[in-house]
Structure formats: C-alpha cells, structure tokens
Amino acid sequence: MRFIFIFLFFISSISYADIKTFDLKSLSEVAKGEDYTVLVFWATYCPFCIKELKDINSEYEKFTKKNIKVIALSTDLLKSTVGNFLKTVNYQFETYIAADDIKKHFNIHYVPVTVIIDKNGDLHDISPGRKSVNDIFKMMQE
C-alpha cells in the first residue's frame, strides 16, 4: 500500500512539473521588449479571477496585435490544484505560480489584481478587482 501511495505521489508531481514559479527576476526578464506586460494575480477558487482570465483569453489577439504580453500568476499554494484547473481550460497566455517575492513586491493579499508593467519594466498601474479587457486597455492609457 505504501508503494502505491509513493508511486501515485511521484506521478502526480511529474505531471505538474511544467508549471513553473514566477518571481521578480522572471519579471525583469519578461517585461523588456513588450510595449506592456499585464500580470493577473488569480486563484482557482476565485470566480472573478476565472471570468477575467476567460475574457482575456477570448480576446487575446487584441493583446498580441498591440505587442502586449499577458501573464497569469496563480496564488494557489499547490501546483496540483493549478495543474488540474489548467487541464480544463485552454489559455493562450503564459500561466505560472506566483513566488512569494513577487506577491510581496506588489502587496498581493487577495485576488484578482491586475498589474500593468511598461516597456522599461516600471509599474504603470495596479488595480484590484476583476477587470474587463476594455478596463485593462484603459489602464494602459492612463
């Protein structure tokens, strides 16, 4: 019985190995070269987060045409939770687990929170609560 438990645990950890953690160092590497980078802090248990990500995904082409990178950063603690959720959706944008340092940097204590980073890697805007695609584009214009 113990062997079966260990085997199942090992297999489950392998299937979620491709979900990487995103930290401040990752942000500095990713933000360069894009006009804007949109970070959406979210969680699998948050219906407002899921709605925002669904809206972004359905209009993702608008972002790519304007040289805007979208990154979803899950605040869930378990990769398996995020991995199981991601199996049910087909997001076109990158999705990671948010590292503690990036959550602390942006003072993330609840979700959703949308963050806009400009092409210089500087914070352009940050706003809590679910945002529509139009809201996100307005955040970039302000």
Accessible surface in RSA format (square Angstrom, percent):
REM  Atomic radii and reference values for relative SASA: ProtOr
REM  Chains: A
REM  Algorithm: Lee & Richards
REM  Probe-radius: 1.40
REM  Slices: 20
REM RES _ NUM      All-atoms   Total-Side   Main-Chain    Non-polar    All polar
REM                ABS   REL    ABS   REL    ABS   REL    ABS   REL    ABS   REL
RES MET A   1   188.55  97.6 148.14  98.0  40.42  96.2 134.88 114.7  53.68  71.1
RES ARG A   2   191.80  80.5 181.68  92.6  10.12  24.1  63.36  86.6 128.45  77.8
RES PHE A   3   152.87  76.5 147.83  91.6   5.05  13.1 150.04  91.0   2.83   8.1
RES ILE A   4    96.43  54.9  95.92  71.5   0.51   1.2  96.43  69.4   0.00   0.0
RES PHE A   5   140.77  70.4 138.05  85.5   2.72   7.1 140.33  85.1   0.44   1.3
RES ILE A   6    94.95  54.0  93.83  69.9   1.13   2.7  94.82  68.3   0.14   0.4
RES PHE A   7   102.21  51.1  98.49  61.0   3.72   9.7 102.16  61.9   0.05   0.1
RES LEU A   8   106.09  59.1 102.38  73.2   3.72   9.3 102.69  72.1   3.40   9.2
RES PHE A   9   133.37  66.7 127.75  79.1   5.62  14.6 132.57  80.4   0.80   2.3
RES PHE A  10   116.94  58.5 116.03  71.9   0.91   2.4 116.94  70.9   0.00   0.0
RES ILE A  11    78.01  44.4  77.61  57.8   0.40   1.0  77.61  55.9   0.40   1.1
RES SER A  12    45.06  38.1  40.73  54.4   4.32  10.0  33.49  71.3  11.56  16.2
RES SER A  13    54.81  46.3  39.20  52.3  15.61  36.0  37.55  80.0  17.26  24.2
RES ILE A  14    92.31  52.5  83.83  62.5   8.48  20.4  85.85  61.8   6.46  17.5
RES SER A  15    53.90  45.6  29.21  39.0  24.70  56.9  36.62  78.0  17.28  24.2
RES TYR A  16    19.51   9.1  19.28  11.0   0.23   0.6   7.30   5.5  12.22  15.1
RES ALA A  17    64.42  59.2  45.36  70.0  19.05  43.3  50.11  70.6  14.31  37.9
RES ASP A  18   109.38  76.6  87.85  87.4  21.53  50.9  42.11  99.1  67.26  67.1
RES ILE A  19    13.33   7.6  11.20   8.3   2.13   5.1  13.33   9.6   0.00   0.0
RES LYS A  20   125.02  61.0 121.54  74.6   3.48   8.3  88.38  79.6  36.63  39.0
RES THR A  21    71.99  51.2  51.36  52.1  20.63  49.2  35.03  47.0  36.96  55.9
RES PHE A  22     2.87   1.4   2.75   1.7   0.13   0.3   2.87   1.7   0.00   0.0
RES ASP A  23    48.14  33.7  48.14  47.9   0.00   0.0   4.90  11.5  43.24  43.1
RES LEU A  24    58.06  32.3  53.75  38.5   4.31  10.8  53.99  37.9   4.07  11.0
RES LYS A  25   146.43  71.4 137.75  84.5   8.68  20.7  86.56  77.9  59.88  63.8
RES SER A  26    26.54  22.4  25.19  33.6   1.35   3.1   8.44  18.0  18.10  25.4
RES LEU A  27    13.23   7.4  13.23   9.5   0.00   0.0  13.23   9.3   0.00   0.0
RES SER A  28    57.47  48.6  49.28  65.8   8.18  18.9  44.22  94.2  13.24  18.6
RES GLU A  29   112.55  64.6  88.40  66.9  24.15  57.5  44.39  85.9  68.16  55.7
RES VAL A  30    33.59  22.1  23.35  21.1  10.25  24.7  29.95  26.0   3.64   9.9
RES ALA A  31     1.13   1.0   0.80   1.2   0.33   0.7   0.80   1.1   0.33   0.9
RES LYS A  32   143.17  69.8 129.82  79.7  13.35  31.8  77.18  69.5  65.99  70.3
RES GLY A  33    67.84  83.7   0.00   N/A  67.84  83.7  41.59 114.1  26.25  58.8
RES GLU A  34    42.27  24.3  41.74  31.6   0.53   1.3   0.78   1.5  41.50  33.9
RES ASP A  35    62.97  44.1  60.33  60.0   2.64   6.2  12.86  30.3  50.11  50.0
RES TYR A  36    52.39  24.5  52.08  29.6   0.31   0.8  25.65  19.3  26.74  33.0
RES THR A  37     0.21   0.1   0.13   0.1   0.08   0.2   0.00   0.0   0.21   0.3
RES VAL A  38     0.00   0.0   0.00   0.0   0.00   0.0   0.00   0.0   0.00   0.0
RES LEU A  39     0.00   0.0   0.00   0.0   0.00   0.0   0.00   0.0   0.00   0.0
RES VAL A  40     0.00   0.0   0.00   0.0   0.00   0.0   0.00   0.0   0.00   0.0
RES PHE A  41     0.00   0.0   0.00   0.0   0.00   0.0   0.00   0.0   0.00   0.0
RES TRP A  42     0.00   0.0   0.00   0.0   0.00   0.0   0.00   0.0   0.00   0.0
RES ALA A  43     0.00   0.0   0.00   0.0   0.00   0.0   0.00   0.0   0.00   0.0
RES THR A  44    29.13  20.7  12.46  12.6  16.67  39.7   7.25   9.7  21.88  33.1
RES TYR A  45   162.30  75.8 132.53  75.4  29.77  77.5 114.43  86.0  47.86  59.0
RES CYS A  46     8.91   6.7   6.47   7.2   2.44   5.7   5.12  13.0   3.79   4.1
RES PRO A  47    94.82  69.1  83.06  75.7  11.76  42.8  89.07  73.5   5.75  35.7
RES PHE A  48   126.75  63.4 126.02  78.1   0.73   1.9 126.75  76.8   0.00   0.0
RES CYS A  49     0.00   0.0   0.00   0.0   0.00   0.0   0.00   0.0   0.00   0.0
RES ILE A  50    43.39  24.7  43.39  32.3   0.00   0.0  43.39  31.2   0.00   0.0
RES LYS A  51    93.65  45.7  90.80  55.7   2.85   6.8  59.45  53.5  34.20  36.4
RES GLU A  52     0.00   0.0   0.00   0.0   0.00   0.0   0.00   0.0   0.00   0.0
RES LEU A  53     0.00   0.0   0.00   0.0   0.00   0.0   0.00   0.0   0.00   0.0
RES LYS A  54   133.57  65.2 131.80  80.9   1.77   4.2  76.19  68.6  57.38  61.1
RES ASP A  55    25.76  18.0  25.24  25.1   0.52   1.2   7.80  18.3  17.96  17.9
RES ILE A  56     0.18   0.1   0.18   0.1   0.00   0.0   0.18   0.1   0.00   0.0
RES ASN A  57    28.39  19.6  27.74  26.8   0.66   1.6   0.95   2.3  27.44  26.5
RES SER A  58    88.73  75.0  48.19  64.3  40.54  93.4  48.84 104.0  39.89  55.9
RES GLU A  59    57.95  33.3  52.71  39.9   5.24  12.5  22.51  43.5  35.45  28.9
RES TYR A  60    34.17  16.0  33.04  18.8   1.13   2.9  12.97   9.7  21.20  26.1
RES GLU A  61   109.31  62.8 104.24  78.9   5.07  12.1  41.53  80.3  67.78  55.3
RES LYS A  62    99.37  48.5  96.70  59.3   2.67   6.4  66.93  60.2  32.44  34.6
RES PHE A  63     0.00   0.0   0.00   0.0   0.00   0.0   0.00   0.0   0.00   0.0
RES THR A  64    69.20  49.2  48.09  48.7  21.12  50.3  42.58  57.2  26.62  40.2
RES LYS A  65   157.47  76.8 118.05  72.4  39.42  93.9  80.12  72.1  77.35  82.4
RES LYS A  66   120.88  59.0 108.67  66.7  12.21  29.1  67.39  60.7  53.49  57.0
RES ASN A  67    62.33  43.0  58.18  56.2   4.15  10.0  23.90  57.5  38.43  37.1
RES ILE A  68     8.33   4.7   4.58   3.4   3.74   9.0   4.79   3.5   3.53   9.6
RES LYS A  69    50.81  24.8  46.99  28.8   3.82   9.1  13.03  11.7  37.78  40.2
RES VAL A  70     1.01   0.7   0.00   0.0   1.01   2.4   0.00   0.0   1.01   2.7
RES ILE A  71     0.00   0.0   0.00   0.0   0.00   0.0   0.00   0.0   0.00   0.0
RES ALA A  72     0.00   0.0   0.00   0.0   0.00   0.0   0.00   0.0   0.00   0.0
RES LEU A  73     0.00   0.0   0.00   0.0   0.00   0.0   0.00   0.0   0.00   0.0
RES SER A  74     0.00   0.0   0.00   0.0   0.00   0.0   0.00   0.0   0.00   0.0
RES THR A  75    23.47  16.7  13.49  13.7   9.98  23.8  11.43  15.4  12.03  18.2
RES ASP A  76    14.06   9.9   7.03   7.0   7.03  16.6   5.83  13.7   8.24   8.2
RES LEU A  77   161.03  89.7 128.92  92.2  32.10  80.7 131.29  92.2  29.73  80.0
RES LEU A  78   112.71  62.8 110.68  79.2   2.03   5.1 111.82  78.5   0.89   2.4
RES LYS A  79    80.99  39.5  76.03  46.6   4.97  11.8  45.26  40.7  35.73  38.1
RES SER A  80    40.70  34.4  38.47  51.3   2.22   5.1  22.18  47.2  18.52  25.9
RES THR A  81    51.38  36.5  44.40  45.0   6.98  16.6  34.01  45.7  17.37  26.3
RES VAL A  82     0.00   0.0   0.00   0.0   0.00   0.0   0.00   0.0   0.00   0.0
RES GLY A  83     4.78   5.9   0.00   N/A   4.78   5.9   3.42   9.4   1.36   3.0
RES ASN A  84    76.43  52.7  71.44  69.0   4.98  12.0  25.37  61.1  51.05  49.3
RES PHE A  85    36.37  18.2  30.26  18.7   6.11  15.9  35.61  21.6   0.75   2.2
RES LEU A  86    41.34  23.0  31.88  22.8   9.46  23.8  32.25  22.6   9.09  24.5
RES LYS A  87   143.40  70.0 104.17  63.9  39.23  93.4  81.79  73.6  61.61  65.6
RES THR A  88   106.52  75.8  68.81  69.8  37.71  89.9  72.94  98.0  33.58  50.8
RES VAL A  89    47.92  31.5  26.97  24.4  20.95  50.5  35.16  30.6  12.76  34.6
RES ASN A  90   127.66  88.0 117.94 114.0   9.71  23.4  34.08  82.0  93.58  90.5
RES TYR A  91    32.85  15.3   9.29   5.3  23.57  61.3   8.56   6.4  24.29  29.9
RES GLN A  92   112.21  62.7  80.12  58.6  32.10  76.4  32.97  70.2  79.24  60.1
RES PHE A  93    10.47   5.2   0.00   0.0  10.47  27.2   1.95   1.2   8.52  24.4
RES GLU A  94    64.25  36.9  56.78  43.0   7.47  17.8  40.71  78.7  23.54  19.2
RES THR A  95    23.40  16.6   6.30   6.4  17.10  40.8   4.90   6.6  18.50  28.0
RES TYR A  96    41.09  19.2  41.09  23.4   0.00   0.0  17.72  13.3  23.38  28.8
RES ILE A  97    18.59  10.6  18.59  13.8   0.00   0.0  18.59  13.4   0.00   0.0
RES ALA A  98     4.31   4.0   0.00   0.0   4.31   9.8   0.00   0.0   4.31  11.4
RES ALA A  99    18.13  16.7  13.01  20.1   5.12  11.6  18.13  25.5   0.00   0.0
RES ASP A 100   111.27  77.9 103.23 102.7   8.03  19.0  37.72  88.8  73.55  73.3
RES ASP A 101    61.92  43.4  52.83  52.6   9.08  21.5  38.74  91.2  23.18  23.1
RES ILE A 102     0.00   0.0   0.00   0.0   0.00   0.0   0.00   0.0   0.00   0.0
RES LYS A 103    35.70  17.4  34.83  21.4   0.87   2.1  17.56  15.8  18.14  19.3
RES LYS A 104   176.26  86.0 154.96  95.1  21.29  50.7 107.05  96.4  69.20  73.7
RES HIS A 105   112.05  61.2  79.58  55.3  32.46  83.0  52.35  53.9  59.70  69.5
RES PHE A 106    14.03   7.0   5.50   3.4   8.53  22.2   9.17   5.6   4.86  13.9
RES ASN A 107   105.34  72.6  92.36  89.3  12.99  31.3  25.30  60.9  80.04  77.4
RES ILE A 108    15.49   8.8   3.01   2.2  12.48  30.1   3.26   2.3  12.23  33.2
RES HIS A 109   147.82  80.8 109.23  75.9  38.59  98.7  85.55  88.2  62.27  72.5
RES TYR A 110   133.16  62.2 123.32  70.2   9.85  25.6 102.15  76.8  31.02  38.2
RES VAL A 111    25.15  16.5   5.96   5.4  19.18  46.2   6.01   5.2  19.14  51.9
RES PRO A 112     6.18   4.5   5.97   5.4   0.20   0.7   5.97   4.9   0.20   1.3
RES VAL A 113     8.84   5.8   8.84   8.0   0.00   0.0   8.84   7.7   0.00   0.0
RES THR A 114     0.00   0.0   0.00   0.0   0.00   0.0   0.00   0.0   0.00   0.0
RES VAL A 115     0.00   0.0   0.00   0.0   0.00   0.0   0.00   0.0   0.00   0.0
RES ILE A 116     0.00   0.0   0.00   0.0   0.00   0.0   0.00   0.0   0.00   0.0
RES ILE A 117     2.53   1.4   2.53   1.9   0.00   0.0   2.53   1.8   0.00   0.0
RES ASP A 118    31.20  21.9  31.00  30.9   0.20   0.5  10.42  24.5  20.78  20.7
RES LYS A 119   126.96  61.9 117.52  72.1   9.44  22.5  63.58  57.2  63.38  67.5
RES ASN A 120   109.78  75.7  81.49  78.8  28.29  68.1  19.75  47.5  90.03  87.0
RES GLY A 121    34.15  42.1   0.00   N/A  34.15  42.1  10.34  28.4  23.80  53.3
RES ASP A 122    82.08  57.5  78.14  77.8   3.94   9.3  22.34  52.6  59.74  59.6
RES LEU A 123    94.83  52.8  64.43  46.1  30.40  76.4  64.43  45.2  30.40  81.8
RES HIS A 124    62.29  34.0  33.52  23.3  28.76  73.6  24.63  25.4  37.66  43.8
RES ASP A 125    35.97  25.2  30.77  30.6   5.19  12.3   9.28  21.8  26.69  26.6
RES ILE A 126    64.74  36.8  50.21  37.4  14.53  35.0  50.21  36.2  14.53  39.4
RES SER A 127    23.98  20.3  23.56  31.4   0.42   1.0   8.53  18.2  15.45  21.6
RES PRO A 128    70.55  51.4  62.68  57.1   7.87  28.6  62.84  51.9   7.71  47.9
RES GLY A 129    30.25  37.3   0.00   N/A  30.25  37.3  28.88  79.3   1.37   3.1
RES ARG A 130    93.32  39.2  68.93  35.1  24.39  58.1   8.95  12.2  84.37  51.1
RES LYS A 131    29.20  14.2  28.89  17.7   0.31   0.7  11.79  10.6  17.40  18.5
RES SER A 132    37.17  31.4  35.98  48.0   1.19   2.7  31.27  66.6   5.90   8.3
RES VAL A 133     5.63   3.7   3.64   3.3   1.99   4.8   3.64   3.2   1.99   5.4
RES ASN A 134    96.56  66.6  94.01  90.8   2.55   6.1  13.98  33.7  82.57  79.8
RES ASP A 135    53.15  37.2  50.90  50.7   2.24   5.3   9.20  21.7  43.94  43.8
RES ILE A 136     0.00   0.0   0.00   0.0   0.00   0.0   0.00   0.0   0.00   0.0
RES PHE A 137    28.91  14.5  28.30  17.5   0.61   1.6  28.30  17.2   0.61   1.7
RES LYS A 138   117.71  57.4 117.28  72.0   0.43   1.0  67.32  60.6  50.39  53.7
RES MET A 139    11.86   6.1  11.67   7.7   0.19   0.5  11.67   9.9   0.19   0.3
RES MET A 140    12.91   6.7   7.64   5.1   5.27  12.5   5.59   4.8   7.31   9.7
RES GLN A 141   148.90  83.3 111.14  81.2  37.76  89.9  45.35  96.5 103.55  78.5
RES GLU A 142   147.43  84.6 100.07  75.7  47.36 112.8  75.03 145.1  72.41  59.1
END  Absolute sums over single chains surface
CHAIN  1 A     8426.3       7092.7       1333.6       5059.7       3366.6
END  Absolute sums over all chains
TOTAL          8426.3       7092.7       1333.6       5059.7       3366.6
